[in-house]
Amino acid sequence: MAFKGLSRRQFAGLTGRSIPGISALSAGSSQPEDSVPKRGTSSGFPNGFLWGTATSSYQIEGAVNEDGRGPSIWDRFAHTRGTISDHSNADTATDHYHLYKQDVQLMKALGAKAYRFSIAWPRVFPEGAGTPNPKGLDFYNRLLDELSANGIEPFATLYHWDLPQALQDRFGGWTSRDASKAFADYAAYVAKHLSDRVKHFFTINECSRLVHLGHGIGADAPGLKLSPSGQNQVRHNVALGHGLAVQAVRAHGRAGTRVGPAENAVSCIPAIETPANIRAAEIATRELNAGYLTVMLEGKYTDAYLAQAGKDAPKYTAEDLSVISSPIDFVGLNVYMPDHYVIAADNERGFTLAPFPASFPHMKAAWLRPGPETMYWVPRHVAKLWNVKSIYITENGTSGTDQPAPDGTIYDLDRIMYLRNYLTQLQRATSEGVPVIGYFLWGLMDNFEWSDGYEQRFGLYHVDFHTRRRTPKLSASFYRETIARNAVA
Ligand code: PNW
C-alpha cells in the first residue's frame, strides 16, 4: 500500500475525494502550520502530551489459526450459537495480522505519536503456559519494528480478554488463582523479549468488565454466570493477576520499563458541582471501585465492600493484598461515560446515586450515554484520592452509524461532537494540573466489537468487512487537526 508520508491532501484523498474541512486548510508543508489559530477546544494541552490511538488483539488481528496461535476463550465464545448479535466472529476481523504495515500508516497519517495495542496471550503461549511459540511473538516484533520506523511509540496491553482456552479448560480460567500465576509467567516472558522496544506496559484491560460481563452476566467470554461469591473470587484473582504481572514486568523488563493498569473506573460525577457533591462523588468513586483501583492503590478492600460481601467475600491472604498493591508507574483510564451522577446525602454511605431519566441521550450504542464531564472528573478523582502522579486516558471514543453520504464521505458529526466535548473537559483537567500525560482514542479503526459483532463501529477509519478496505471518516480529519494544533502549541 502506498500510504507512506501522506500529505494532508493525500490523506484527504484516501477516500478518492477531498474531505471538507481538510481541503480548506493548508495543504502541504510549504504552508506554515501555525496559520491555524492556536485556540479552540483542544488547544493548551501540556508540552509533550502524547496523542495516540488504541486497538486490541482479538478485535483486529484475525489470523486465528496462523503461525501456531492457540484458541482463546473468545474464539470458543464467538463460535457458540447465540452469543454474538450479528452471528459473526473475529476469525478474520480487520485482518490486521497481515495488514499491519498499512495500519501503521493510518496512524502516521493522523500524526499520532503513540499506539496502544494488546498482545494475544494465545499467540505467545498457545497452551497458556509451558512452551512459548516464537512465531507468535514474531508478529509483535514485526509490528514494533514497523512502529519504530515510523516514529510511533508502542504501549502494550498484556491482557485484553483473550485468555488461552487451554487455561479455561485446565483450571477454569480466572475462577482459579492459577490463572493469576500463569498470567505473571506470560507477562515475564513478554517483558523479557519486548522491553527493548516497549517502555510502557498495561497489565489487564478493564478488570471490571471482564469480571462482570464475562463471569457475572455471561455476555462476554467465557460466558459464565457465577454466584456472588464466585464473582468476588474472580475479581480477586484478576486483581492478583494484575499485581503479579506488575512484579513480573519489573523483574524481567529492562531498567526503566513502566507498568500500570488500564481500568474503566466506575465513574461518579457530582450531579451539580457543589463542594458537598464533589466530596460525595469522591467517596462513591472509592467505594464503587473497591475491588479494582481502590485495592490496587490502597492494598485493602474497603470495610463497606467486605461488609456488603459478607459470607461471599473472596478468600485471600495479606500477602495477596500487598502483591495487588505493588507500586505502579501510572494509572490508565478508559473513559466513555458517566456511570453515576452523585448527590451528597446524610446517610451511612454519604452519597446517593441519582437515577437516569429515560430521556437521557445515548450514542449509537445504547449503553453509551455521553457525559463529557466524565473526562474531567474521573482523572481528577483518581489523582486526588490516591495521589496518582501520571495518568493516561487509555480509551475514549464512541460508535456511530457511519453511513457514507451520497458523495461517499462518512460525515460522523456525532463522533466529532462527542470527541470535541470530551477533549474540552480533558483540557479543563490538565489546565488545573490533573496529571494526564497522554490520550489514546478508541479506536484506530472499526473492529470486532465483542458481543455486538460488527454492528458497532468505533473507528476513526471505516473498515469494509468484505474488502478490508480502510477509509478515513471525517473524525479522522478532526483528530489529525487536534494533534497538529497541539504539536505547535
Ligand atoms: C471497552 N461500558 O469496552 C473495551 O476496552 C474495548 O475493547 C471496546 O471495544 C470499547 O470499550 C468500546 O466498547 C467497554 O458499558 C464496553 O461502560 C462497555 C463499557 C465500557 C467499556
Residues whose N, C-alpha, C, O or C-beta is under 5 A from the ligand:
A	BS01	PNW	N264 W367
